[in-house]
Amino acid sequence: DPNVMEAKVVVSSCGHDGPFGATGVRRLKELGMIDNVPGMKALDMNASEDAVVRQTREIVPGMVVTGMEVAEVDGTARMGPTFGAMFMSGRKAAHIVASK
């Protein structure tokens, strides 16, 4: 039996490779709610830090993408071990949710 949860807003940050990576945006693609999930590109911390923060957003009504989920859905570079943008992206996501 499926378990069901309801929320006004879902924040998805489950990027990275593997069977559970980018599950939120992959499911949106399967449902036809977004067109493409290209996956993240090769490591480039200089480019990815700004891109992940800049592209943190509400991707469909009620779902905010942040962190590595942004890299998966937008095809930006992997971030590597510098996590400043991860925190900034999460903070931006929190502000987006709080404004709803």
Secondary structure, DSSP 8 states (H G I E B T S, - for coil): -------S-EEE---SSSTTTTHHHHHHHHTTSSS-----BS--HHHHHHHHHHT-EEEETTEEE-THHHHHHHT-B--TT--HHHHHHHHHHHHHHHT-
